[in-house]
């Protein structure tokens, strides 16, 4: 019988930063911050006028940050458990 970890699953370790969801979230945070800052400080009224009165950089940046937050939350609530060598040998 193998020991349970704090998540209640049997054996193994969390994937951590090697989880692809965390990599995707990090990229979306980076791009989201750039777009949000450009929307706040780098968009002229002429550019907003060309975009039908919508600050596209600001709204797309906020959307990317929300998307990144969802990926981080998903990875935190449902971590990937990687089996250790002792788990695979006992099976």
KAKABEL-V716502 format. One record per residue. N is the residue number from 1. PHI is phi as a letter, one per 40 degrees, with the letter a starting at -180 (* if undefined). PSI is psi in whole degrees, -180 to 180 (999 if undefined). Layout:
BEGIN
n: <N/N>
phi: <PHI/PHI>
psi: <PSI/PSI>
END
This chain:
BEGIN
n: <1/2/3/4/5/6/7/8/9/10/11/12/13/14/15/16/17/18/19/20/21/22/23/24/25/26/27/28/29/30/31/32/33/34/35/36/37/38/39/40/41/42/43/44/45/46/47/48/49/50/51/52/53/54/55/56/57/58/59/60/61/62/63/64/65/66/67/68/69/70/71/72/73/74/75/76/77/78/79/80/81/82/83/84/85/86/87/88/89/90/91>
phi: <*/c/c/c/c/c/c/g/c/c/f/g/b/c/c/g/c/c/c/c/c/c/c/c/c/c/c/c/c/c/c/c/c/c/c/c/c/c/c/c/b/b/b/c/c/c/c/c/c/c/c/g/g/b/c/c/c/c/c/c/c/c/c/c/c/c/c/c/c/c/c/c/c/c/c/c/c/b/c/c/b/c/c/c/c/c/c/c/c/c/c>
psi: <130/154/150/146/-173/-19/-3/-4/163/123/176/175/158/147/-29/-132/-13/-2/126/-27/-34/-36/-45/-43/-42/-42/-42/-33/-45/-53/-37/-41/-43/-48/-41/-45/-39/-37/-36/-40/-14/12/127/164/-29/-42/-40/-39/-40/-24/33/33/12/132/88/-41/-44/-50/-37/-36/-44/-41/-41/-38/-38/-43/-43/-41/-38/-41/-40/-44/-42/-46/-32/-41/-33/70/150/127/120/123/143/170/-38/-31/-40/-31/-34/-14/999>
END
